[in-house]
Amino acid sequence: MKYYLIIILLFISVHGISQNAEQDDLKVGLVLSGGGAKGLAHIGVLKVIDSLGIRVDYVAGTSMGAIIGSLYAAGYSGKELDSIFRVLDFSILINDELPRASKAFYERNNSERYAVTLPFDHFKIKLPSALSRGQNVYGLISKLTIHVNEAEDFSKLPIPFFCIATDAETGREVILDKGILAQAVMASGALPSLFQPVMINDQMLIDGGVVNNYPIDELKKKGVDVIIGVDVQGSLATREELTSAPDILVQINNFRTVHDMTAKVEKTDIYIKPDIKDFSVISFDDGSTIIKNGVDAAISQSEAIKKVVRQQKQKPKLEIKKTIQDTIRLNTIITKGNERYSRAYVLGKLRLKGNEIVSYKNFNKGVNNLIATNNFDYFQYEFKKTLGKEGYDLVTELTETKINTYLKLGVHYDKLYKSAALINLTKKKFLFKNDVVSLDLIFGDNVRYNFDYFIDKGFYWSIGVKSRYNEFNKSVNAQLLLSDQELTVTGINKADVELQDQTNQFYLQTLFRRDFASSIGLEHKRLRITSETFSLNPSNEPFVFEQTDYLSVFGNIKLDTYDNKYFPKRGVYFNGYIHNYFYASQFNNDFENFSIAKADIGYAFSVSDKLSLNLQTSGGFKLGDNSTNTLDFALGGYGNNLINNFIPFLGYDFISLIGNSYVKAYASADFEIFKHQHITLEGNWANIENDIFRTGEWFTLPDYRGYALGYAIETFLGPIQAKYSYSPEQSDGVWFVNVGFWF
């Protein structure tokens, strides 16, 4: 009996030692909830738990919790994540704002004219699946996790990890613990309507917060002893806070999440709830405050965390090489999913050829070029370590868009054309796989249209056809209409006219670089100018100043690296053309061959983050016959899409200064007082009259000056601008108001 008692005591002793050993090495799981911008509080929490020395053995996350959790699992510390996220521009990152330079000339014109673009299929309008493809977010995560891209099993990451997504077809929870890390994280954070769904293993996946925003039960199954949970979900709003339809929709979505959290909080050993009640899922501009609130919330639980640390065995910290490189060696490039577009087309847009070292900056530019074509719904890629060789193989997965017809809308107001509403129909692959046809119908005070057909052959000779019609009523300088002798006889300075212009072009265009295009072509112009107030006819029929069909050949060279058409902060602009008019219809009985040449040069640069300067100069002249005045240069007004040889000039109304030659200088200072809100100070100076390059007048002090102070807001409709301009010569001011993109 004595021996049995000794054996039992020994067993109890050994069992107790075993339990103490287990308690002295607690496995800790970290669960991070979704919450959009509120999830930046996770970074503050991670900074604190790092400083307390806790060892995290498993990480689980949903949505924003998945994004931050995956980077932490990949080896980034809380401090490193803080440094990374503080310098990000979330508006560019989330909205997939493509740099202007990534778009071809034709695509730039589209993006700078239309406020709304809607897919149009089988005569039905379809709404886009989301506001953003999430391409910039994917690129960032892919770059930050390239050092662990060989770990296709996420349990092999420096800290094992999984995240939650939702199957959009079935509504079921999907646990993502294998595959491409960046792709899995994007699926977990694909917030409906903001980011488009992500296709993984033939499943259409969206934000995991739809079904499980706090995956604590799934984490417990991984064998952890203690769970630290960070909850950045919003609570239910009061009736006073439910003031709009979006508020109601958010409240409905929160019913299940808030209800589920009641039980999940009880299962959380150390529950951390940062103060995020004053922030929304898009409060990224308040990131610093949100991170600080995460720090404060974690500090309040520091004693509980320290207690866990004392029961853990501290293992040597692994040195994880995660230096964010500026370049990457790409060996083989594999393209998948491209059926209608050749591999050469894809690589041409990416500007890659393989077996080369590429900077991330240039790689991202190439990705932007491909996305800017709007020919692909999805573009995902993976850097796979090349076996037995330094560098990576690039494996791309493309999904070609099936919709090639779009309905586009816009609105505009300016002082010349007055109010206008635009309806556009654009169709790609109209006759060939690389062509596009577009028709603008513009209704309002002055009916107009624009028609474009373009066969894009890139750096080969592309083929284009254009047709446009413009009309407006305006009091103009009579020098545009009458000869010097007629002006002397009539004594008229101004005339109220109706101008109608139809211009048709056939042209060939080639690119030297993406930003440098040259073209040659043939143009037909029908110009009609009449006046009901200026009539020498007893029947009171409108007096016809001009009713002529002109034929010309033209050449054009254009360079455009401005980062923004309306408010450039950097870049160079050059646009030069020459027209040789060799034919005019019988109305112009005295017609003789003449040529008109014109060039614009601009240079924009930033002095600081808020202040940018734009310097421009332009000039033009006529060679040959001077009997045709109506195509002479006419300065005055403000605008971006003026027709013929009408040149904007602040301080004077439209078509106020006339001559067959001119020089002009322009300078502007643009101060962006708040994001997308600008105060502008502008000045322009010019000489204009007949033959100033022959008389030397072009090199004298300016005869005409104009200055303007303006305020502008960038909106989805386009810029809304108000300018007060003043001319010392006239001792008078002119207001210019513009609403929406120019078209």
C-alpha positions in Angstrom: 0.0 0.0 0.0 2.9 2.3 0.8 4.4 1.8 -2.6 1.0 2.6 -4.3 0.9 5.8 -2.4 4.4 6.8 -3.5 3.5 6.1 -7.2 0.4 8.2 -7.0 2.3 11.1 -5.5 5.0 10.9 -8.1 2.3 10.8 -10.9 0.6 13.9 -9.4 3.9 15.7 -9.1 4.9 15.0 -12.7 1.5 15.9 -14.0 1.7 19.2 -12.1 5.1 20.0 -13.5 3.8 19.3 -17.0 0.8 21.6 -16.5 3.1 24.4 -15.2 5.3 23.9 -18.2 2.4 24.3 -20.4 1.2 27.4 -18.5 4.7 28.8 -18.7 4.5 28.7 -22.5 1.1 30.0 -23.4 0.2 30.1 -27.1 -1.3 33.4 -28.0 -3.7 34.1 -30.8 -4.5 37.6 -32.1 -7.8 38.3 -33.8 -8.3 41.6 -35.6 -11.7 42.7 -36.7 -12.7 44.6 -39.9 -13.7 48.3 -39.8 -12.2 50.1 -42.7 -10.2 53.2 -41.7 -11.1 52.4 -38.1 -8.9 49.4 -38.5 -5.8 51.6 -38.4 -6.2 51.4 -34.6 -4.8 47.8 -34.9 -1.4 49.4 -35.7 -1.5 51.3 -32.4 -2.4 48.1 -30.5 0.5 46.2 -32.2 3.0 48.9 -31.2 2.0 48.4 -27.6 2.0 44.6 -27.5 5.4 44.6 -29.3 6.8 46.9 -26.7 5.5 44.6 -23.9 7.3 41.6 -25.5 4.4 39.2 -26.0 4.9 36.4 -28.5 2.0 36.1 -30.9 1.6 32.5 -32.3 -1.3 32.9 -34.6 -3.0 35.8 -36.4 -6.6 35.9 -37.7 -8.3 38.8 -39.4 -11.1 40.1 -41.5 -11.1 43.0 -44.0 -8.8 45.7 -42.6 -7.9 43.4 -39.9 -6.7 40.9 -42.5 -4.6 43.6 -44.3 -2.8 44.7 -41.2 -2.8 41.2 -39.7 -1.2 39.7 -42.8 1.6 42.2 -42.8 2.2 41.6 -39.1 2.3 37.9 -39.8 4.8 38.5 -42.6 7.2 40.0 -40.1 6.5 43.7 -39.9 6.4 45.2 -36.4 3.8 47.6 -35.2 6.3 50.5 -35.5 7.2 49.5 -39.1 3.5 49.4 -40.0 3.0 52.8 -38.5 5.7 54.2 -40.7 4.3 52.5 -43.8 0.7 53.6 -43.3 1.4 57.2 -42.3 2.9 58.1 -45.7 0.2 56.5 -47.8 -2.2 58.6 -49.8 -5.4 56.6 -49.2 -7.5 58.5 -51.7 -5.2 57.4 -54.5 -4.7 53.9 -53.0 -8.4 53.2 -52.6 -9.9 55.0 -55.6 -7.4 53.5 -58.1 -6.7 57.0 -59.4 -4.6 56.2 -62.5 -1.9 58.7 -63.3 -2.8 60.8 -66.4 0.4 59.6 -68.1 -0.7 56.0 -67.9 -3.6 56.7 -70.3 -3.3 56.9 -74.1 -4.2 60.3 -75.6 -7.6 59.0 -76.5 -8.3 57.6 -73.0 -7.1 60.9 -71.5 -9.7 62.8 -73.5 -12.4 60.4 -72.3 -11.5 60.7 -68.6 -11.4 64.5 -68.8 -14.8 65.0 -70.4 -17.3 62.7 -68.8 -18.6 62.8 -65.2 -20.3 59.4 -65.3 -19.4 56.2 -67.3 -21.9 53.3 -67.3 -21.6 49.9 -69.0 -24.2 49.6 -71.7 -25.0 46.1 -72.9 -27.9 45.0 -75.1 -29.6 48.4 -74.7 -29.5 48.1 -70.9 -27.6 50.2 -68.5 -25.5 48.2 -66.1 -23.9 49.7 -63.0 -20.3 48.9 -62.4 -19.6 46.1 -59.9 -17.6 48.5 -57.7 -16.0 52.0 -57.6 -12.5 50.5 -57.6 -10.7 47.5 -58.8 -8.4 47.6 -55.8 -5.4 47.4 -58.1 -3.3 49.9 -56.1 -4.0 48.1 -52.8 -3.1 44.7 -54.4 0.1 46.2 -55.8 1.1 47.6 -52.4 0.4 44.3 -50.5 2.2 42.3 -53.1 5.3 44.5 -52.8 5.3 44.4 -49.0 4.9 40.6 -48.9 7.3 39.6 -51.6 9.8 38.2 -49.1 7.2 35.6 -48.0 5.7 34.8 -51.4 7.0 31.3 -51.3 4.8 30.5 -48.3 1.7 29.4 -50.2 0.6 27.7 -47.0 -0.1 30.7 -44.6 0.8 28.6 -41.6 4.4 28.7 -42.9 4.5 32.5 -42.5 6.8 33.9 -39.7 3.5 34.0 -37.7 0.8 31.6 -38.9 -2.2 33.4 -40.4 -5.6 33.1 -41.9 -8.3 35.5 -43.0 -12.1 35.3 -43.7 -13.9 36.1 -46.9 -17.5 35.6 -48.1 -18.7 33.6 -51.1 -20.9 36.2 -52.9 -23.0 33.5 -54.5 -23.8 31.3 -51.5 -23.3 33.8 -48.6 -21.0 31.2 -46.9 -17.9 31.9 -44.9 -14.6 31.0 -46.7 -11.4 30.6 -44.6 -8.4 31.6 -46.7 -5.2 30.0 -45.3 -3.4 29.0 -48.6 -2.6 30.5 -52.0 -1.4 34.0 -52.9 -1.3 36.1 -49.7 -2.0 39.5 -51.5 -5.0 37.9 -53.3 -6.4 36.4 -50.1 -6.2 39.6 -48.2 -7.8 41.6 -51.1 -10.7 39.1 -51.1 -11.2 39.5 -47.3 -11.2 43.3 -47.7 -13.3 43.5 -50.9 -16.0 45.8 -49.3 -19.1 45.5 -51.5 -19.6 48.5 -53.8 -16.1 49.9 -53.0 -13.9 47.1 -54.2 -14.9 44.6 -56.9 -15.1 40.9 -55.9 -12.0 38.7 -56.1 -12.0 35.4 -57.9 -10.2 32.6 -56.1 -10.6 28.9 -56.9 -13.6 29.8 -59.1 -15.3 31.5 -56.1 -16.5 35.1 -56.2 -15.3 36.4 -52.9 -16.2 39.6 -51.1 -15.5 41.2 -47.7 -15.4 38.6 -44.9 -17.1 41.1 -42.6 -20.4 40.2 -44.2 -20.5 36.8 -42.4 -17.7 36.9 -39.8 -16.0 40.1 -38.8 -14.3 38.7 -35.8 -13.1 35.1 -36.4 -12.4 34.1 -32.8 -14.0 30.6 -33.0 -11.9 29.7 -36.0 -8.8 31.0 -34.2 -9.5 28.9 -31.1 -9.5 25.8 -33.2 -5.8 26.5 -34.0 -4.9 25.4 -30.5 -4.1 28.8 -28.9 -4.4 29.2 -25.1 -5.0 32.9 -24.9 -6.8 35.2 -27.4 -6.1 38.9 -27.6 -8.9 40.5 -29.6 -9.0 44.0 -31.1 -12.5 45.1 -32.0 -12.9 48.2 -34.2 -16.5 47.6 -35.3 -19.0 50.3 -34.8 -21.9 50.1 -32.4 -25.6 50.6 -33.2 -26.6 54.2 -33.9 -29.3 56.1 -31.9 -32.4 57.5 -33.6 -30.9 60.9 -33.5 -27.9 59.7 -35.5 -30.0 57.9 -38.2 -30.5 60.9 -40.4 -30.0 59.5 -43.9 -30.6 56.4 -46.1 -26.9 55.4 -45.9 -27.1 55.6 -42.1 -30.1 53.2 -42.1 -28.3 50.8 -44.4 -25.2 50.7 -42.2 -27.4 50.2 -39.2 -29.1 47.2 -40.8 -25.7 45.7 -41.6 -24.5 46.2 -38.1 -27.5 44.3 -36.5 -25.9 40.9 -36.9 -22.3 42.0 -36.3 -23.2 43.8 -33.0 -25.4 40.9 -31.9 -22.6 38.3 -32.6 -20.0 40.3 -30.7 -21.9 39.9 -27.4 -21.0 36.2 -27.3 -17.6 36.7 -28.9 -16.5 39.2 -26.3 -17.0 36.6 -23.6 -14.7 34.2 -25.5 -11.9 36.8 -25.7 -9.3 36.6 -22.9 -8.0 40.1 -23.5 -10.5 42.3 -25.2 -9.3 45.6 -26.6 -11.9 48.1 -27.8 -10.3 51.4 -29.2 -12.4 54.5 -29.1 -13.5 54.8 -32.7 -17.0 56.1 -32.3 -16.2 59.5 -33.9 -14.8 57.9 -37.1 -16.2 56.1 -40.1 -14.9 53.4 -42.4 -13.5 56.1 -44.7 -11.9 58.4 -42.1 -8.4 57.7 -43.4 -7.5 61.4 -43.0 -7.8 60.9 -39.3 -5.3 58.0 -39.3 -2.9 59.5 -36.8 -5.7 60.0 -34.2 -7.1 56.5 -34.8 -3.7 54.9 -34.4 -3.2 56.8 -31.1 -6.5 55.6 -29.8 -5.4 52.1 -30.5 -2.3 52.8 -28.4 -4.4 54.1 -25.6 -6.8 51.1 -25.7 -3.9 48.6 -25.6 -2.1 50.4 -22.7 -5.3 50.1 -20.7 -4.9 46.3 -21.0 -1.1 46.3 -20.4 -1.3 44.5 -17.0 -3.3 41.6 -18.5 -0.8 41.4 -21.4 2.2 41.4 -19.1 0.7 38.6 -17.1 0.6 36.5 -20.3 4.1 37.5 -21.2 5.3 36.1 -17.8 3.8 32.7 -18.7 5.5 32.5 -22.1 8.9 31.2 -23.1 10.7 33.8 -25.0 12.2 32.4 -28.1 15.0 34.0 -30.1 13.5 36.5 -32.6 13.9 35.5 -36.2 15.6 37.9 -38.4 13.2 38.4 -41.3 14.7 40.0 -44.4 11.9 42.2 -45.6 13.7 45.2 -47.0 11.3 47.0 -49.3 13.3 46.9 -52.6 13.2 49.5 -55.3 13.9 47.0 -58.1 13.0 43.4 -58.9 14.6 41.0 -61.3 12.0 39.5 -63.7 13.0 36.3 -65.6 10.1 34.6 -67.3 6.7 36.3 -67.8 3.7 34.1 -68.0 0.3 35.5 -69.2 -2.9 33.6 -68.5 -6.5 34.5 -69.5 -5.8 36.7 -72.5 -7.7 35.4 -75.4 -8.7 38.4 -77.6 -5.5 40.3 -76.7 -2.2 38.8 -77.6 0.7 38.3 -75.2 2.6 40.9 -77.1 -0.2 43.4 -76.5 -0.2 42.7 -72.8 3.6 42.9 -72.5 3.6 46.1 -74.6 1.2 47.8 -72.2 3.2 46.5 -69.2 6.5 47.6 -71.0 8.1 44.3 -70.0 10.1 41.9 -72.1 11.5 39.5 -69.4 15.1 38.7 -68.3 15.5 42.3 -67.0 15.8 44.3 -63.7 12.7 46.5 -63.4 12.1 49.2 -60.8 8.8 48.9 -58.9 8.0 52.4 -60.0 8.2 51.4 -63.7 6.4 48.1 -63.0 3.5 50.0 -61.5 3.5 52.4 -64.4 3.2 49.4 -66.7 0.3 47.9 -64.7 -1.4 51.3 -64.8 -1.0 51.4 -68.6 -2.7 48.0 -68.9 -5.5 48.9 -66.5 -6.1 52.3 -68.2 -7.1 50.5 -71.4 -10.3 49.4 -69.6 -10.1 46.1 -71.6 -9.7 43.9 -68.5 -12.1 43.4 -65.5 -9.4 41.7 -63.4 -5.6 41.8 -63.5 -3.9 39.8 -60.8 -0.2 38.8 -60.7 2.2 36.8 -58.5 6.0 37.0 -58.2 7.2 33.4 -58.0 10.8 32.7 -57.0 12.7 31.3 -60.0 14.0 27.8 -59.3 17.8 27.7 -59.3 18.1 31.3 -60.4 18.2 34.7 -58.9 15.0 36.7 -59.3 11.3 36.0 -59.9 8.9 34.7 -62.6 6.0 37.0 -63.1 2.7 35.1 -63.5 -0.3 37.2 -64.6 -4.0 36.3 -64.6 -6.2 38.4 -66.7 -10.0 38.5 -67.2 -11.0 40.3 -70.3 -14.0 42.5 -70.0 -17.0 41.3 -72.0 -18.7 44.7 -72.1 -17.4 47.0 -74.8 -20.2 49.6 -75.0 -20.5 52.5 -72.6 -23.0 55.3 -71.9 -21.3 58.4 -70.7 -22.8 61.6 -69.3 -21.6 65.1 -68.5 -22.8 68.6 -67.7 -21.2 72.0 -68.3 -21.7 75.7 -68.1 -19.5 78.5 -69.4 -20.0 82.0 -70.6 -19.6 81.2 -74.3 -21.6 78.0 -74.9 -23.9 78.6 -71.8 -25.5 75.5 -70.3 -25.0 72.1 -71.8 -25.8 68.4 -71.1 -23.8 65.7 -72.8 -24.8 62.1 -73.7 -22.1 59.9 -75.2 -22.1 56.4 -76.6 -18.8 54.7 -76.9 -18.2 51.3 -78.4 -14.9 49.4 -78.6 -14.2 46.7 -81.2 -16.7 48.3 -83.5 -15.2 47.0 -86.7 -11.8 45.7 -85.5 -10.5 44.5 -82.1 -8.4 47.6 -81.6 -10.8 50.3 -82.7 -13.2 52.6 -80.8 -16.1 54.7 -82.0 -17.6 57.6 -79.9 -20.5 60.0 -80.4 -21.2 63.0 -78.2 -24.6 64.6 -78.4 -24.7 68.0 -76.6 -28.0 69.6 -75.8 -28.6 73.0 -74.2 -28.4 76.6 -75.2 -26.2 75.6 -78.2 -26.6 72.2 -79.8 -23.3 70.5 -80.7 -21.9 67.1 -81.5 -18.6 65.3 -81.6 -17.9 62.1 -83.5 -14.6 60.1 -83.3 -13.5 56.8 -84.8 -10.0 55.6 -84.1 -8.1 52.5 -85.0 -5.3 52.3 -82.3 -2.1 50.8 -83.6 0.1 52.3 -80.8 3.5 53.1 -82.1 2.5 52.2 -85.7 0.4 54.6 -87.8 -3.1 54.7 -86.3 -6.1 55.9 -88.3 -8.6 58.4 -87.1 -11.8 60.1 -88.4 -13.3 63.1 -86.5 -16.4 65.2 -87.1 -17.7 68.0 -84.9 -20.3 70.7 -85.0 -20.3 73.9 -82.8 -22.5 76.9 -82.7 -22.9 79.9 -80.4 -24.3 83.5 -80.4 -21.9 86.2 -79.3 -21.0 89.9 -79.7 -17.6 89.8 -81.4 -14.9 92.2 -82.6 -15.9 93.2 -86.1 -12.3 92.8 -87.2 -13.0 89.1 -87.4 -15.7 89.7 -90.0 -14.8 92.8 -92.1 -11.8 94.1 -94.0 -10.1 97.3 -92.9 -11.9 99.2 -95.7 -15.3 97.9 -94.6 -14.6 98.8 -91.0 -13.7 102.3 -92.0 -16.9 102.7 -94.1 -19.3 101.2 -91.6 -17.7 102.5 -88.4 -18.7 99.2 -86.7 -16.6 97.9 -83.8 -18.7 95.0 -82.7 -21.4 92.8 -84.1 -23.8 90.2 -82.6 -23.4 87.1 -84.6 -24.3 83.4 -84.8 -21.3 81.3 -85.6 -21.7 77.7 -86.9 -18.7 75.5 -87.5 -18.6 72.0 -88.8 -15.1 70.4 -89.1 -14.4 66.9 -90.5 -10.9 65.3 -90.4 -9.2 62.2 -91.6 -5.8 61.7 -90.1 -2.9 59.3 -89.4 -1.2 59.4 -86.0 1.9 57.7 -84.6 3.5 57.8 -81.1 7.1 58.5 -80.5 6.6 57.8 -76.8 3.4 57.4 -74.9 3.2 61.1 -74.3 4.4 62.3 -77.7 2.2 62.0 -80.8 2.4 63.3 -84.3 -0.3 63.4 -86.9 -1.0 64.4 -90.5 -4.3 64.7 -92.2 -6.9 66.2 -94.4 -9.6 68.6 -93.1 -12.9 69.9 -94.4 -14.4 72.9 -92.6 -17.8 74.5 -93.2 -18.0 77.9 -91.6 -21.1 80.1 -91.4 -21.3 83.4 -89.6 -24.5 85.5 -89.7 -26.1 88.5 -87.9 -29.7 89.5 -87.5 -28.7 92.9 -86.0 -26.3 93.9 -88.7 -28.2 93.8 -92.0 -27.9 95.9 -95.2 -30.7 93.9 -96.8 -34.2 95.5 -97.0 -35.9 92.2 -96.4 -34.2 92.0 -92.9 -32.8 88.6 -93.7 -29.8 87.7 -91.5 -26.6 89.2 -93.0 -24.1 86.5 -94.0 -20.5 87.4 -93.2 -19.2 84.0 -94.0 -20.6 80.8 -95.6 -17.6 78.9 -96.9 -16.3 75.3 -97.3 -12.6 75.1 -96.7 -10.2 72.3 -97.5 -6.8 72.0 -95.9 -4.0 69.6 -95.1 -2.5 69.7 -91.7 0.3 68.4 -89.5 0.4 68.3 -85.7 2.9 67.4 -83.0 1.8 67.1 -79.4 3.7 66.3 -76.2 1.7 66.2 -73.0 3.1 65.1 -69.6 0.9 67.3 -67.4 -0.3 65.3 -64.4 -3.6 67.1 -64.5 -5.3 68.9 -67.4 -6.9 71.6 -65.3 -4.6 72.0 -62.3 -1.2 70.7 -63.3 1.5 70.4 -60.6 4.2 69.0 -62.8 4.9 68.2 -66.5 5.6 69.7 -69.9 3.1 70.5 -72.6 3.7 71.3 -76.3 1.1 71.5 -79.1 2.1 72.7 -82.5 0.2 72.6 -85.8 0.2 74.0 -89.3 -2.8 74.1 -91.7 -2.5 74.9 -95.4 -5.8 76.0 -96.8 -5.8 75.3 -100.5 -9.5 75.5 -101.4 -12.5 77.6 -100.5 -16.0 77.5 -102.0 -17.4 80.3 -104.2 -18.7 82.4 -101.4 -15.1 83.5 -100.8 -14.5 84.9 -104.2 -11.1 86.4 -103.4 -9.7 83.3 -101.8 -6.0 82.6 -102.3 -4.0 79.8 -100.7 -2.8 80.6 -97.1 -1.3 78.8 -94.1 -1.8 79.2 -90.4 0.8 78.0 -87.9 0.5 78.0 -84.1 2.3 76.5 -81.1 1.7 76.3 -77.3 4.4 75.5 -74.7 3.8 75.0 -71.0 5.8 73.9 -68.0 4.3 73.2 -64.6 6.2 72.5 -61.4 5.6 72.4 -57.6 7.2 74.8 -55.2 5.7 72.9 -52.2 3.0 70.3 -51.5 0.4 73.1 -51.7 1.8 75.6 -54.2 2.4 74.9 -57.9 3.3 77.2 -60.8 2.4 76.9 -64.5 4.3 78.9 -67.1 3.1 79.0 -70.7 3.8 80.8 -73.9 2.1 80.6 -77.3 2.2 82.3 -80.7 0.9 82.0 -84.2 1.0 83.6 -87.6 -0.5 83.5 -91.1 1.4 83.0 -94.3 -0.1 83.9 -97.7 -3.4 85.5 -98.5 -4.9 87.9 -96.0 -8.3 88.4 -97.5 -9.9 85.7 -95.2 -10.3 87.2 -91.7 -12.6 84.7 -90.1 -9.9 82.1 -89.4 -7.6 84.7 -87.9 -6.5 84.6 -84.2 -9.0 85.9 -81.7 -8.0 86.4 -78.1 -10.3 86.7 -75.1 -12.3 84.7 -72.5 -11.4 81.6 -70.6 -11.7 78.0 -71.7 -10.0 74.7 -72.6 -11.8 73.5 -75.7 -12.2 76.7 -77.9 -12.5 76.0 -81.6 -10.6 77.3 -84.6 -8.0 80.0 -83.6 -9.8 81.4 -80.6 -7.3 81.8 -77.8 -8.2 82.2 -74.1 -7.1 85.6 -72.7 -8.0 86.8 -69.2 -9.2 90.4 -68.7 -11.1 90.4 -72.0 -14.3 88.9 -73.2 -14.3 86.1 -75.9 -13.2 87.1 -79.4 -12.2 90.7 -78.4 -8.6 91.0 -79.8 -8.1 90.1 -83.5 -5.1 89.7 -85.7 -3.4 87.4 -88.1 -0.4 86.9 -85.8 0.1 87.0 -82.0 2.4 86.2 -79.1 1.1 85.5 -75.6 2.7 84.7 -72.2 0.8 83.3 -69.2 1.7 82.5 -65.6 -0.4 81.0 -62.8 0.1 80.2 -59.1 -2.2 77.5 -57.8 -2.5 77.1 -54.0 -4.4 74.0 -53.0 -5.8 75.3 -49.6 -7.7 72.1 -49.0 -7.8 68.8 -50.9 -9.3 69.5 -54.3 -9.9 73.2 -53.5 -7.7 75.8 -55.3 -7.1 79.5 -55.1 -5.5 80.7 -58.3 -3.6 83.9 -59.2 -3.1 84.3 -63.0 -1.7 86.8 -65.4 -1.4 86.9 -69.2 0.3 89.4 -71.6 0.0 89.6 -75.4 0.6 91.4 -78.6 -1.8 90.8 -81.5 -2.3 92.5 -84.8 -1.5 91.9 -88.5 2.0 90.8 -89.4 3.7 91.4 -85.9 6.5 89.1 -86.8 7.3 91.2 -89.9 7.0 94.6 -88.1 8.9 93.5 -85.0 5.9 94.2 -82.7 6.1 90.7 -81.3 9.3 91.6 -79.4 8.0 94.8 -77.7 6.3 95.4 -74.4 2.8 93.8 -74.3 -0.1 96.0 -75.6 -2.7 93.9 -73.7 -2.6 92.6 -70.2 -5.1 90.7 -68.0 -5.0 89.4 -64.4 -7.4 87.1 -62.5 -8.1 85.8 -59.0 -10.0 82.6 -58.9 -11.4 79.8 -56.7 -12.0 76.3 -57.9 -13.3 73.0 -56.6 -12.6 69.6 -58.2 -15.7 67.5 -58.3 -16.8 64.3 -60.1 -18.6 66.6 -62.6 -15.4 68.4 -63.3 -13.9 71.7 -62.0 -16.3 74.3 -60.7 -14.5 77.6 -61.1 -15.1 81.3 -60.6 -12.6 83.9 -61.8 -12.6 87.7 -61.6 -10.3 89.1 -64.3 -9.2 92.6 -64.8 -7.5 94.5 -67.7 -5.6 97.7 -67.0 -6.1 98.8 -70.6 -9.9 98.6 -70.2 -10.0 99.6 -66.5 -12.7 97.1 -66.2 -13.3 93.5 -65.0 -14.9 90.4 -66.4 -16.3 87.5 -64.5 -15.8 83.9 -65.8 -17.8 81.0 -64.3 -17.3 77.4 -65.4 -19.1 74.3 -64.2 -18.0 70.8 -65.2 -15.5 69.3 -67.7 -15.1 71.2 -70.9 -16.5 69.5 -74.0 
